Amino acid sequence: MSKSPHPPGAPHPPGAPHPPGGVFDGPLHLYAVRVYYEDTDLSGIVYHANYLRWFERARSDVLRMLGIDQRAAIETGGGAYAVADMQLKYLRPARLDDDVVIRTLCTQMKAASVTMHQRAIRGSELLCDAHLRIGFVAPSGRPVRQPQPWRDAFETILLQEETE
């Protein structure tokens, strides 16, 4: 396996483009995506499974911004996060060239899991609403306690009740 020419967390060379990233607004994480042709079906409407990709990217960005190094945990055999449960409600279609914001809130934390609420929004329109629980699992697939520094990081953005 070859090493990445740009390790995670390493500074980018001056003038080099950066991958898109989200921002926190208090406990709310915002992650912008644009609908590209590849995201759509022949009618120009976003294929339903692409919302799952966008939600995953936003969740990964939340972890990265909290200082949770998923790659190191996987490479050292410590474990990984996996979606344990998800409910989705599709309300309106996103279309080619739309700007969509994925809003993520962490609403509950347990020893081995975090519950999140994610929404795909175009302007003021709610497109897709997701409630999910991600569990931290050992390489064997069994749930294990999240590392304490990670639990501490989640505490900084955790909502006791949703307020949006």
DSSP file (Angstrom, degrees, kcal/mol; ACC not computed):
  #  RESIDUE AA STRUCTURE BP1 BP2  ACC     N-H-->O    O-->H-N    N-H-->O    O-->H-N    TCO  KAPPA ALPHA  PHI   PSI    X-CA   Y-CA   Z-CA
    1    1 A M              0   0    0      0, 0.0     2,-0.2     0, 0.0     0, 0.0   0.000 360.0 360.0 360.0 129.8    0.0    0.0    0.0
    2    2 A S        -     0   0    0      1,-0.1     2,-0.2     0, 0.0     0, 0.0  -0.582 360.0-113.2 -86.8 149.1    1.4    3.4   -1.0
    3    3 A K        -     0   0    0     -2,-0.2    -1,-0.1     1,-0.1     0, 0.0  -0.522  35.1-103.9 -77.7 145.7    1.4    6.3    1.4
    4    4 A S        -     0   0    0     -2,-0.2    -1,-0.1     1,-0.1     0, 0.0  -0.446  20.9-133.0 -65.2 139.7   -0.7    9.3    0.5
    5    5 A P  S    S+     0   0    0      0, 0.0    -1,-0.1     0, 0.0    -2,-0.0   0.682 103.3  42.8 -67.9 -14.6    1.4   12.2   -0.9
    6    6 A H  S    S-     0   0    0      6,-0.0     3,-0.1     4,-0.0    -2,-0.1  -0.797  86.9-151.2-133.0  91.3   -0.6   14.4    1.5
    7    7 A P    >   -     0   0    0      0, 0.0     3,-2.0     0, 0.0    -4,-0.0  -0.215  36.3 -85.4 -62.3 152.2   -1.0   12.8    4.9
    8    8 A P  T 3  S+     0   0    0      0, 0.0    61,-0.0     0, 0.0    -4,-0.0  -0.294 115.0  15.1 -56.9 137.1   -4.2   13.8    6.9
    9    9 A G  T 3  S+     0   0    0      1,-0.3     3,-0.1    -3,-0.1    -3,-0.0   0.293  92.4 131.3  83.8 -11.5   -3.6   17.0    8.9
   10   10 A A    <   -     0   0    0     -3,-2.0    -1,-0.3     1,-0.1     2,-0.1  -0.484  66.6-101.6 -73.7 145.3   -0.5   18.0    7.0
   11   11 A P        -     0   0    0      0, 0.0    -1,-0.1     0, 0.0     0, 0.0  -0.370  35.2-118.7 -66.5 144.9   -0.5   21.6    5.8
   12   12 A H        -     0   0    0      1,-0.1     3,-0.1     4,-0.1     6,-0.1  -0.560  33.7 -99.7 -79.4 146.4   -1.3   22.1    2.1
   13   13 A P    >   -     0   0    0      0, 0.0     3,-2.2     0, 0.0    -1,-0.1  -0.344  56.2 -82.6 -59.6 148.1    1.4   23.7   -0.1
   14   14 A P  T 3  S+     0   0    0      0, 0.0     0, 0.0     0, 0.0     0, 0.0  -0.279 116.8  12.9 -54.8 133.7    0.7   27.4   -0.6
   15   15 A G  T 3  S+     0   0    0      1,-0.3    -3,-0.0    -3,-0.1     0, 0.0   0.326  93.6 133.2  82.5  -8.0   -1.8   28.0   -3.4
   16   16 A A    <   -     0   0    0     -3,-2.2    -1,-0.3     1,-0.1    -4,-0.1  -0.517  62.5-108.1 -75.6 142.7   -2.9   24.3   -3.5
   17   17 A P        -     0   0    0      0, 0.0    -1,-0.1     0, 0.0     0, 0.0  -0.372  30.6-142.8 -68.3 150.0   -6.6   23.7   -3.6
   18   18 A H        -     0   0    0     -6,-0.1     3,-0.1    -2,-0.1     0, 0.0  -0.862  19.9-108.2-110.7 146.2   -8.2   22.3   -0.4
   19   19 A P        -     0   0    0      0, 0.0    -1,-0.0     0, 0.0     2,-0.0  -0.383  51.2 -89.3 -64.5 153.8  -11.0   19.7   -0.3
   20   20 A P        -     0   0    0      0, 0.0     2,-0.3     0, 0.0    11,-0.0  -0.329  51.1-175.8 -64.7 148.5  -14.3   21.3    0.8
   21   21 A G        -     0   0    0     -3,-0.1    11,-0.3    44,-0.0     2,-0.1  -0.942  17.7-121.2-140.4 162.6  -15.0   21.3    4.5
   22   22 A G        -     0   0    0     -2,-0.3     2,-0.3     9,-0.1     9,-0.2  -0.254  18.2-134.8 -94.4-175.1  -17.8   22.3    6.7
   23   23 A V  E     -A   30   0A   0      7,-2.1     7,-3.2    -2,-0.1     2,-0.4  -0.966  12.3-124.1-138.2 154.0  -18.1   24.7    9.6
   24   24 A F  E     -A   29   0A   0     -2,-0.3     2,-0.5     5,-0.2     5,-0.2  -0.846  13.5-170.5 -97.2 138.1  -19.6   24.7   13.0
   25   25 A D  E >  S-A   28   0A   0      3,-3.5     3,-1.6    -2,-0.4    -2,-0.0  -0.845  74.8 -57.2-120.6  88.2  -22.2   27.3   14.0
   26   26 A G  T 3  S-     0   0    0     -2,-0.5    -1,-0.0     1,-0.3     0, 0.0  -0.608 120.5 -20.1  66.9-131.4  -22.4   26.5   17.7
   27   27 A P  T 3  S+     0   0    0      0, 0.0     2,-0.4     0, 0.0    79,-0.4   0.612 120.8  97.5 -81.3 -10.4  -23.3   22.8   17.9
   28   28 A L  E <   -A   25   0A   0     -3,-1.6    -3,-3.5    77,-0.1     2,-0.5  -0.660  62.2-153.7 -84.6 127.0  -24.7   22.8   14.4
   29   29 A H  E     -AB  24 104A   0     75,-2.5    75,-2.4    -2,-0.4     2,-0.4  -0.866   7.6-161.4-100.3 132.7  -22.3   21.5   11.6
   30   30 A L  E     +AB  23 103A   0     -7,-3.2    -7,-2.1    -2,-0.5     2,-0.4  -0.958  10.2 179.1-117.6 129.8  -22.9   22.9    8.1
   31   31 A Y  E     - B   0 102A   0     71,-1.9    71,-3.3    -2,-0.4     2,-0.3  -0.976  16.3-146.8-134.6 117.9  -21.6   21.1    5.1
   32   32 A A  E     + B   0 101A   0     -2,-0.4     2,-0.3   -11,-0.3    69,-0.2  -0.651  18.9 174.7 -90.7 138.5  -22.2   22.4    1.5
   33   33 A V  E     - B   0 100A   0     67,-3.1    67,-3.1    -2,-0.3     2,-0.4  -0.967  19.5-144.4-133.9 153.2  -22.6   20.3   -1.5
   34   34 A R  E     - B   0  99A   0     -2,-0.3     2,-0.6    65,-0.2    65,-0.2  -0.941  25.9-116.8-115.0 142.3  -23.5   21.1   -5.1
   35   35 A V        -     0   0    0     63,-2.6    62,-2.4    -2,-0.4     2,-0.2  -0.691  36.2-169.4 -81.4 118.0  -25.6   18.7   -7.2
   36   36 A Y    >   -     0   0    0     -2,-0.6     3,-1.9    60,-0.2     4,-0.4  -0.624  38.0-102.5-101.7 164.4  -23.6   17.5  -10.2
   37   37 A Y  G >  S+     0   0    0      1,-0.3     3,-1.8    -2,-0.2     7,-0.1   0.876 121.2  60.0 -52.5 -41.5  -24.8   15.5  -13.2
   38   38 A E  G 3  S+     0   0    0      1,-0.3    -1,-0.3     8,-0.0    -3,-0.0   0.696  98.8  59.3 -63.5 -18.5  -23.4   12.3  -11.7
   39   39 A D  G <  S+     0   0    0     -3,-1.9     8,-2.6     7,-0.1    -1,-0.3   0.586  99.9  73.3 -82.7 -11.1  -25.7   12.8   -8.7
   40   40 A T  B <  S-H   46   0B   0     -3,-1.8     6,-0.2    -4,-0.4     2,-0.1  -0.558  71.5-129.8-108.5 164.8  -28.8   12.7  -10.8
   41   41 A D    >   -     0   0    0      4,-2.5     3,-2.0    -2,-0.2    -1,-0.1  -0.294  55.4 -76.4 -92.6-171.1  -30.9   10.3  -12.7
   42   42 A L  T 3  S+     0   0    0      1,-0.3    -2,-0.0     2,-0.1    -1,-0.0   0.709 131.1  58.6 -63.9 -18.9  -32.0   10.9  -16.3
   43   43 A S  T 3  S-     0   0    0      2,-0.2    -1,-0.3    52,-0.0     3,-0.1   0.476 117.1-109.8 -89.3  -1.5  -34.7   13.4  -15.2
   44   44 A G  S <  S+     0   0    0     -3,-2.0    52,-1.9     1,-0.3     2,-0.4   0.578  78.4 128.4  84.6   9.6  -32.1   15.6  -13.5
   45   45 A I  B     -I   95   0C   0     50,-0.2    -4,-2.5     1,-0.1    -1,-0.3  -0.795  69.6 -99.0 -99.3 141.8  -33.3   14.7  -10.0
   46   46 A V  B     -H   40   0B   0     48,-2.8    -6,-0.3    -2,-0.4     2,-0.2  -0.368  38.3-116.6 -61.6 129.8  -30.8   13.5   -7.3
   47   47 A Y    >   -     0   0    0     -8,-2.6     3,-2.0     1,-0.1     4,-0.5  -0.485  26.5-119.9 -65.5 135.6  -30.8    9.7   -7.0
   48   48 A H  T >> S+     0   0    0      1,-0.3     3,-1.2    -2,-0.2     4,-0.5   0.788 107.6  59.6 -54.9 -36.3  -32.0    8.9   -3.5
   49   49 A A  H 3> S+     0   0    0      1,-0.2     4,-1.2     2,-0.2     3,-0.5   0.715  90.2  72.0 -68.6 -19.1  -28.8    7.0   -2.4
   50   50 A N  H <> S+     0   0    0     -3,-2.0     4,-2.3     1,-0.2    -1,-0.2   0.776  86.4  63.8 -69.9 -24.3  -26.7   10.1   -3.0
   51   51 A Y  H <> S+     0   0    0     -3,-1.2     4,-2.7    -4,-0.5    -1,-0.2   0.894  99.8  54.6 -61.4 -37.3  -28.2   11.8    0.1
   52   52 A L  H  X S+     0   0    0     -4,-0.5     4,-2.3    -3,-0.5    -2,-0.2   0.897 107.5  49.4 -61.9 -40.5  -26.6    8.9    2.1
   53   53 A R  H  X S+     0   0    0     -4,-1.2     4,-2.5     2,-0.2    -2,-0.2   0.927 111.8  47.8 -63.4 -45.5  -23.2    9.9    0.5
   54   54 A W  H  X S+     0   0    0     -4,-2.3     4,-2.2     1,-0.2    -2,-0.2   0.910 112.0  49.4 -63.9 -42.0  -23.7   13.5    1.4
   55   55 A F  H  X S+     0   0    0     -4,-2.7     4,-2.5     1,-0.2    -1,-0.2   0.905 110.9  50.7 -63.5 -40.7  -24.7   12.7    5.0
   56   56 A E  H  X S+     0   0    0     -4,-2.3     4,-2.7     2,-0.2    -2,-0.2   0.918 109.3  50.2 -62.9 -44.1  -21.7   10.4    5.3
   57   57 A R  H  X S+     0   0    0     -4,-2.5     4,-2.1     1,-0.2    -1,-0.2   0.919 111.3  48.9 -61.1 -43.1  -19.3   13.1    4.1
   58   58 A A  H  X S+     0   0    0     -4,-2.2     4,-2.2     2,-0.2    -2,-0.2   0.919 111.8  48.7 -63.6 -43.3  -20.8   15.6    6.6
   59   59 A R  H  X S+     0   0    0     -4,-2.5     4,-2.3     1,-0.2    -2,-0.2   0.913 110.7  50.8 -63.5 -41.3  -20.5   13.1    9.4
   60   60 A S  H  X S+     0   0    0     -4,-2.7     4,-2.5     1,-0.2    -1,-0.2   0.885 109.6  51.0 -62.1 -37.5  -16.9   12.4    8.5
   61   61 A D  H  X S+     0   0    0     -4,-2.1     4,-2.8     2,-0.2    -1,-0.2   0.883 106.6  54.2 -67.9 -38.0  -16.2   16.2    8.5
   62   62 A V  H  X S+     0   0    0     -4,-2.2     4,-1.6     2,-0.2    -2,-0.2   0.954 111.2  45.8 -57.4 -49.4  -17.7   16.5   11.9
   63   63 A L  H  <>S+     0   0    0     -4,-2.3     5,-2.7     1,-0.2     4,-0.4   0.926 113.1  49.3 -60.9 -45.7  -15.4   13.8   13.2
   64   64 A R  H ><5S+     0   0    0     -4,-2.5     3,-1.4     1,-0.2    -1,-0.2   0.921 110.9  49.5 -60.2 -44.4  -12.4   15.4   11.5
   65   65 A M  H 3<5S+     0   0    0     -4,-2.8    -1,-0.2     1,-0.3    -2,-0.2   0.767 107.5  55.4 -69.0 -24.4  -13.2   18.8   12.9
   66   66 A L  T 3<5S-     0   0    0     -4,-1.6    -1,-0.3    -3,-0.2    -2,-0.2   0.500 120.9-109.3 -82.3  -3.6  -13.5   17.4   16.4
   67   67 A G  T < 5 +     0   0    0     -3,-1.4     2,-0.7    -4,-0.4    -3,-0.2   0.648  68.9 148.1  84.9  15.3  -10.0   15.9   16.1
   68   68 A I      < -     0   0    0     -5,-2.7     2,-1.3    -6,-0.2    -1,-0.3  -0.772  37.4-153.1 -87.4 113.9  -11.2   12.3   15.8
   69   69 A D     >  +     0   0    0     -2,-0.7     4,-1.9     1,-0.2     5,-0.2  -0.694  19.8 174.1 -93.2  88.4   -8.8   10.5   13.6
   70   70 A Q  H  > S+     0   0    0     -2,-1.3     4,-2.3     1,-0.2     5,-0.2   0.890  77.4  55.9 -60.7 -40.8  -10.8    7.7   12.0
   71   71 A R  H  > S+     0   0    0      1,-0.2     4,-2.9     2,-0.2    -1,-0.2   0.923 107.6  47.4 -61.2 -45.5   -8.0    6.6    9.8
   72   72 A A  H  > S+     0   0    0      1,-0.2     4,-2.2     2,-0.2     6,-0.3   0.903 110.7  52.8 -63.2 -40.3   -5.6    6.1   12.7
   73   73 A A  H  <>S+     0   0    0     -4,-1.9     5,-2.2     2,-0.2     6,-1.3   0.900 113.5  43.5 -62.2 -40.3   -8.2    4.1   14.6
   74   74 A I  H ><5S+     0   0    0     -4,-2.3     3,-1.2     4,-0.2    -2,-0.2   0.941 114.3  49.0 -69.0 -47.7   -8.8    1.8   11.7
   75   75 A E  H 3<5S+     0   0    0     -4,-2.9    -2,-0.2     1,-0.3    -1,-0.2   0.802 113.7  46.3 -65.8 -29.5   -5.1    1.4   10.9
   76   76 A T  T 3<5S-     0   0    0     -4,-2.2    -1,-0.3    -5,-0.2    -2,-0.2   0.438 114.8-113.8 -92.2   0.9   -4.2    0.6   14.5
   77   77 A G  T < 5S+     0   0    0     -3,-1.2    -3,-0.2    -4,-0.3    -4,-0.1   0.671  78.5 128.5  78.6  16.0   -7.1   -1.9   14.9
   78   78 A G  S   <S-     0   0    0     -5,-2.2     2,-0.3    -6,-0.3    -4,-0.2   0.806  70.2-100.2 -75.1 -29.6   -8.8    0.3   17.5
   79   79 A G        -     0   0    0     -6,-1.3     2,-0.3    59,-0.1    -1,-0.3  -0.832  29.0-117.0 137.8-176.5  -12.2    0.3   15.7
   80   80 A A  E     -C  137   0A   0     57,-2.1    57,-3.0    -2,-0.3     2,-0.3  -0.982  25.6-102.0-156.1 158.0  -14.4    2.3   13.4
   81   81 A Y  E     -C  136   0A   0     -2,-0.3     2,-0.3    55,-0.2    55,-0.2  -0.684  37.9-179.2 -85.0 141.8  -17.8    4.0   13.3
   82   82 A A  E     -C  135   0A   0     53,-2.3    53,-3.0    -2,-0.3     2,-0.4  -0.994  35.4-105.7-139.1 144.5  -20.6    2.3   11.5
   83   83 A V  E     +C  134   0A   0     -2,-0.3    51,-0.2    51,-0.2     3,-0.1  -0.581  36.3 176.3 -70.5 123.7  -24.2    3.3   11.0
   84   84 A A  E     +     0   0A   0     49,-3.1     2,-0.3    -2,-0.4    50,-0.2   0.732  66.6   5.0 -98.1 -30.2  -26.3    1.1   13.3
   85   85 A D  E     +C  133   0A   0     48,-1.5    48,-2.4     2,-0.0    -1,-0.4  -0.976  62.8 175.6-157.4 139.0  -29.7    2.6   12.6
   86   86 A M  E     -C  132   0A   0     -2,-0.3     2,-0.4    46,-0.2    46,-0.2  -0.968  10.7-169.3-151.4 134.0  -31.1    5.2   10.1
   87   87 A Q  E     -C  131   0A   0     44,-2.8    44,-2.2    -2,-0.3     2,-0.4  -0.992  15.7-169.5-120.3 129.5  -34.5    6.6    9.3
   88   88 A L  E     -C  130   0A   0     -2,-0.4     2,-0.4    42,-0.2    42,-0.2  -0.914  12.2-168.6-119.6 143.8  -34.8    8.8    6.2
   89   89 A K  E     -C  129   0A   0     40,-2.2    40,-2.5    -2,-0.4     2,-0.5  -0.966  11.3-154.2-130.8 117.6  -37.7   10.9    5.0
   90   90 A Y  E     +C  128   0A   0     -2,-0.4    38,-0.2    38,-0.2    37,-0.1  -0.798  22.9 164.2 -90.8 125.6  -37.5   12.3    1.5
   91   91 A L        +     0   0    0     36,-3.4    37,-0.2    -2,-0.5    36,-0.2   0.786  60.9   5.2-112.2 -40.2  -39.6   15.5    1.2
   92   92 A R  S    S-     0   0    0     35,-1.5    -1,-0.4    33,-0.1     2,-0.3  -0.983  76.6-106.7-145.3 151.4  -38.6   17.3   -2.0
   93   93 A P        -     0   0    0      0, 0.0     2,-0.3     0, 0.0   -46,-0.1  -0.580  20.8-140.9 -82.6 143.3  -36.2   16.5   -4.8
   94   94 A A        -     0   0    0     -2,-0.3   -48,-2.8   -48,-0.2     2,-0.3  -0.750  26.1-155.5 -90.5 150.4  -32.8   18.2   -5.3
   95   95 A R  B >   -I   45   0C   0     -2,-0.3     3,-2.4   -50,-0.2   -60,-0.3  -0.825  30.1 -62.9-128.8 164.7  -32.0   18.9   -8.9
   96   96 A L  T 3  S+     0   0    0    -52,-1.9   -60,-0.2    -2,-0.3    -1,-0.1  -0.143 119.9  11.5 -45.7 131.5  -28.9   19.4  -11.1
   97   97 A D  T 3  S+     0   0    0    -62,-2.4    -1,-0.3     1,-0.3   -61,-0.1   0.397  90.4 143.1  75.4   1.7  -26.9   22.5  -10.0
   98   98 A D    <   -     0   0    0     -3,-2.4   -63,-2.6   -64,-0.1     2,-0.6  -0.415  49.6-132.4 -66.5 146.5  -28.7   23.0   -6.7
   99   99 A D  E     -B   34   0A   0    -65,-0.2     2,-0.4    -2,-0.1    24,-0.3  -0.917  30.4-173.6 -97.0 125.2  -26.7   24.2   -3.8
  100  100 A V  E     -B   33   0A   0    -67,-3.1   -67,-3.1    -2,-0.6     2,-0.5  -0.944  14.5-152.7-123.8 140.3  -27.5   22.0   -0.8
  101  101 A V  E     -BD  32 121A   0     20,-3.0    20,-2.6    -2,-0.4     2,-0.6  -0.960   8.2-148.0-114.4 129.7  -26.4   22.3    2.8
  102  102 A I  E     -BD  31 120A   0    -71,-3.3   -71,-1.9    -2,-0.5     2,-0.5  -0.870  14.3-160.5 -94.9 120.7  -26.2   19.3    5.1
  103  103 A R  E     -BD  30 119A   0     16,-2.9    16,-2.1    -2,-0.6     2,-0.4  -0.898   8.9-171.0-105.2 126.2  -27.0   20.3    8.7
  104  104 A T  E     +BD  29 118A   0    -75,-2.4   -75,-2.5    -2,-0.5     2,-0.4  -0.970   9.1 178.5-124.7 130.3  -25.8   17.9   11.4
  105  105 A L  E     - D   0 117A   0     12,-2.3    12,-2.6    -2,-0.4     2,-0.6  -0.992  23.7-139.6-125.5 137.4  -26.6   17.9   15.1
  106  106 A C  E     +eD 158 116A   0     51,-0.5    53,-2.7    -2,-0.4    10,-0.3  -0.873  26.9 172.8 -93.7 120.4  -25.4   15.3   17.7
  107  107 A T  E     +     0   0A   0      8,-2.5     2,-0.3    -2,-0.6     9,-0.2   0.649  56.4  13.1-109.1 -18.2  -28.3   14.7   19.9
  108  108 A Q  E     - D   0 115A   0      7,-1.3     7,-3.2     2,-0.0     2,-0.4  -0.980  55.4-161.5-158.7 145.8  -27.3   11.8   22.2
  109  109 A M  E     + D   0 114A   0     -2,-0.3     2,-0.2     5,-0.2     5,-0.2  -0.997  10.1 175.3-132.4 137.2  -24.2   10.0   23.2
  110  110 A K        -     0   0    0      3,-3.0     3,-0.4    -2,-0.4    36,-0.2  -0.718  52.2 -83.8-124.2 179.5  -23.8    6.6   24.9
  111  111 A A  S    S+     0   0    0     -2,-0.2    35,-3.2     1,-0.2    40,-0.1   0.866 126.0  16.2 -55.2 -41.0  -20.7    4.6   25.7
  112  112 A A  S    S+     0   0    0     33,-0.3    24,-3.5    31,-0.0     2,-0.3   0.298 123.9  47.5-118.7   9.0  -20.4    3.1   22.2
  113  113 A S  E     - F   0 135A   0     -3,-0.4    -3,-3.0    22,-0.3     2,-0.4  -0.970  52.3-151.3-150.3 163.3  -22.6    5.3   20.0
  114  114 A V  E     -DF 109 134A   0     20,-2.3    20,-2.9    -2,-0.3     2,-0.4  -0.999  16.9-144.9-134.2 134.2  -23.7    8.8   19.0
  115  115 A T  E     -DF 108 133A   0     -7,-3.2    -8,-2.5    -2,-0.4    -7,-1.3  -0.847  23.8-175.3-100.2 136.9  -27.2    9.7   17.8
  116  116 A M  E     -DF 106 132A   0     16,-3.0    16,-2.5    -2,-0.4     2,-0.5  -0.917  23.0-148.6-132.3 155.4  -27.4   12.4   15.1
  117  117 A H  E     -DF 105 131A   0    -12,-2.6   -12,-2.3    -2,-0.3     2,-0.4  -0.994  23.1-176.2-122.4 122.4  -30.0   14.3   13.2
  118  118 A Q  E     -DF 104 130A   0     12,-2.8    12,-3.3    -2,-0.5     2,-0.4  -0.946   5.3-173.3-123.7 142.7  -29.1   15.3    9.7
  119  119 A R  E     -DF 103 129A   0    -16,-2.1   -16,-2.9    -2,-0.4     2,-0.6  -0.996  18.2-146.4-134.3 138.2  -31.0   17.4    7.2
  120  120 A A  E     -DF 102 128A   0      8,-2.7     7,-3.2    -2,-0.4     8,-1.3  -0.929  30.2-177.3-100.3 122.4  -30.4   18.2    3.5
  121  121 A I  E     -DF 101 126A   0    -20,-2.6   -20,-3.0    -2,-0.6     2,-0.6  -0.967  24.4-163.7-129.0 136.4  -31.7   21.8    2.9
  122  122 A R  E >  S- F   0 125A   0      3,-2.5     3,-2.6    -2,-0.4     2,-0.5  -0.960  75.3 -49.2-115.3 109.7  -31.8   23.9   -0.3
  123  123 A G  T 3  S-     0   0    0     -2,-0.6   -22,-0.1   -24,-0.3    -2,-0.0  -0.523 124.4 -24.4  62.9-116.6  -32.3   27.5    0.8
  124  124 A S  T 3  S+     0   0    0     -2,-0.5     2,-0.5    -3,-0.1    -1,-0.3   0.327 116.4 105.8-106.1   5.4  -35.2   27.2    3.2
  125  125 A E  E <   - F   0 122A   0     -3,-2.6    -3,-2.5     1,-0.0     2,-0.6  -0.754  65.2-138.9 -93.6 127.2  -36.6   24.0    1.8
  126  126 A L  E     + F   0 121A   0     -2,-0.5    -5,-0.2    -5,-0.2     3,-0.1  -0.732  25.7 173.3 -80.9 120.9  -36.1   20.7    3.7
  127  127 A L  E     +     0   0A   0     -7,-3.2   -36,-3.4    -2,-0.6   -35,-1.5   0.855  64.1   5.6 -96.0 -44.9  -35.3   18.1    1.1
  128  128 A C  E     -CF  90 120A   0     -8,-1.3    -8,-2.7   -38,-0.2     2,-0.4  -0.996  59.7-158.6-147.7 136.5  -34.4   15.0    3.2
  129  129 A D  E     -CF  89 119A   0    -40,-2.5   -40,-2.2    -2,-0.3     2,-0.4  -0.968  14.3-175.6-120.7 128.5  -34.5   14.4    7.0
  130  130 A A  E     -CF  88 118A   0    -12,-3.3   -12,-2.8    -2,-0.4     2,-0.4  -0.982  14.8-171.5-130.7 135.7  -32.4   11.7    8.6
  131  131 A H  E     +CF  87 117A   0    -44,-2.2   -44,-2.8    -2,-0.4     2,-0.3  -0.995  28.0 160.4-119.3 129.0  -32.2   10.4   12.2
  132  132 A L  E     -CF  86 116A   0    -16,-2.5   -16,-3.0    -2,-0.4     2,-0.4  -0.959  34.9-143.3-148.6 163.1  -29.4    7.9   12.8
  133  133 A R  E     -CF  85 115A   0    -48,-2.4   -49,-3.1    -2,-0.3   -48,-1.5  -0.997  14.5-160.4-129.2 127.0  -27.2    6.3   15.3
  134  134 A I  E     -CF  83 114A   0    -20,-2.9   -20,-2.3    -2,-0.4     2,-0.4  -0.906  10.7-156.5-106.0 136.8  -23.5    5.5   14.6
  135  135 A G  E     -CF  82 113A   0    -53,-3.0   -53,-2.3    -2,-0.4     2,-0.6  -0.858  16.1-128.0-111.9 146.2  -21.8    2.9   16.7
  136  136 A F  E     -C   81   0A   0    -24,-3.5     8,-2.5    -2,-0.4     2,-0.4  -0.831  37.0-173.5 -90.4 124.0  -18.1    2.5   17.5
  137  137 A V  E     -CG  80 143A   0    -57,-3.0   -57,-2.1    -2,-0.6     5,-0.1  -0.919  23.0-124.1-125.5 145.5  -17.2   -1.1   16.7
  138  138 A A    >   -     0   0    0      4,-3.0     3,-2.7    -2,-0.4   -59,-0.1  -0.286  45.5 -94.1 -71.9 166.2  -14.1   -3.2   17.1
  139  139 A P  T 3  S+     0   0    0      0, 0.0    -1,-0.1     0, 0.0   -61,-0.1   0.773 128.4  62.9 -55.1 -24.6  -12.5   -4.9   14.0
  140  140 A S  T 3  S-     0   0    0      2,-0.1   -61,-0.0     1,-0.1    -3,-0.0   0.642 119.0-113.1 -73.2 -13.9  -14.6   -8.0   15.0
  141  141 A G  S <  S+     0   0    0     -3,-2.7    -1,-0.1     1,-0.4     3,-0.0   0.371  75.4 130.2  95.9  -3.8  -17.8   -5.9   14.5
  142  142 A R        -     0   0    0      1,-0.1    -4,-3.0    -5,-0.1    -1,-0.4  -0.631  66.3-103.2 -85.3 141.6  -18.7   -5.9   18.2
  143  143 A P  B     -G  137   0A   0      0, 0.0     2,-0.3     0, 0.0    -6,-0.3  -0.345  43.7-178.1 -61.4 140.6  -19.6   -2.6   19.8
  144  144 A V        -     0   0    0     -8,-2.5    -8,-0.3   -32,-0.2     2,-0.0  -0.952  35.8 -84.8-136.6 158.3  -16.9   -1.1   22.0
  145  145 A R        -     0   0    0     -2,-0.3   -33,-0.3     1,-0.1   -34,-0.1  -0.356  47.7-114.8 -61.5 136.7  -16.6    2.0   24.2
  146  146 A Q        -     0   0    0    -35,-3.2    -1,-0.1   -36,-0.2     5,-0.1  -0.446  43.1 -89.7 -67.7 146.1  -15.6    5.1   22.3
  147  147 A P    >>  -     0   0    0      0, 0.0     4,-2.1     0, 0.0     3,-0.8  -0.316  36.7-121.2 -56.2 140.8  -12.2    6.4   23.3
  148  148 A Q  H 3> S+     0   0    0      1,-0.3     4,-2.8     2,-0.2     5,-0.2   0.868 111.0  56.1 -57.1 -41.3  -12.6    9.0   26.2
  149  149 A P  H 3> S+     0   0    0      0, 0.0     4,-1.8     0, 0.0    -1,-0.3   0.860 108.8  49.1 -60.3 -31.1  -11.0   11.9   24.2
  150  150 A W  H <> S+     0   0    0     -3,-0.8     4,-2.4     2,-0.2    -2,-0.2   0.900 110.0  49.8 -72.6 -41.1  -13.5   11.3   21.5
  151  151 A R  H  X S+     0   0    0     -4,-2.1     4,-2.0     1,-0.2    -1,-0.2   0.913 110.3  51.7 -61.5 -41.6  -16.4   11.3   24.0
  152  152 A D  H  X S+     0   0    0     -4,-2.8     4,-0.8     1,-0.2    -1,-0.2   0.899 108.8  50.9 -61.1 -40.6  -15.0   14.5   25.4
  153  153 A A  H >< S+     0   0    0     -4,-1.8     3,-0.9     1,-0.2     4,-0.4   0.916 109.4  49.8 -64.1 -43.5  -15.0   16.0   21.9
  154  154 A F  H >X S+     0   0    0     -4,-2.4     3,-1.7     1,-0.2     4,-1.1   0.860 100.8  64.8 -63.5 -34.5  -18.6   15.0   21.2
  155  155 A E  H 3< S+     0   0    0     -4,-2.0    -1,-0.2     1,-0.3     3,-0.2   0.808  92.6  63.8 -57.5 -29.1  -19.6   16.6   24.6
  156  156 A T  T << S+     0   0    0     -3,-0.9    -1,-0.3    -4,-0.8    -2,-0.2   0.705 116.9  26.0 -70.8 -18.7  -18.6   20.0   23.2
  157  157 A I  T <4 S+     0   0    0     -3,-1.7   -51,-0.5    -4,-0.4    -1,-0.2   0.362  91.1 124.9-122.7   2.4  -21.3   19.8   20.5
  158  158 A L  B  <  -e  106   0A   0     -4,-1.1     2,-0.4    -3,-0.2   -51,-0.2  -0.441  45.6-152.4 -72.2 132.2  -23.9   17.6   22.0
  159  159 A L        -     0   0    0    -53,-2.7     3,-0.2    -2,-0.2    -2,-0.1  -0.855   9.2-156.1 -99.0 138.5  -27.4   18.8   22.4
  160  160 A Q  S    S+     0   0    0     -2,-0.4     2,-0.3     1,-0.3    -1,-0.1   0.851  88.0  11.4 -78.6 -36.1  -29.6   17.5   25.2
  161  161 A E  S    S-     0   0    0     -3,-0.1    -1,-0.3   -53,-0.0     2,-0.2  -0.993  90.9-105.1-137.3 143.9  -32.7   18.3   23.1
  162  162 A E        -     0   0    0     -2,-0.3   -55,-0.0    -3,-0.2   -57,-0.0  -0.462  33.5-179.9 -68.3 138.5  -32.9   19.4   19.5
  163  163 A T              0   0    0     -2,-0.2    -1,-0.1     1,-0.1     0, 0.0   0.290 360.0 360.0-123.4   8.5  -33.6   23.1   19.2
  164  164 A E              0   0    0      0, 0.0    -1,-0.1     0, 0.0    -2,-0.0   0.528 360.0 360.0 -86.0 360.0  -33.8   23.6   15.4
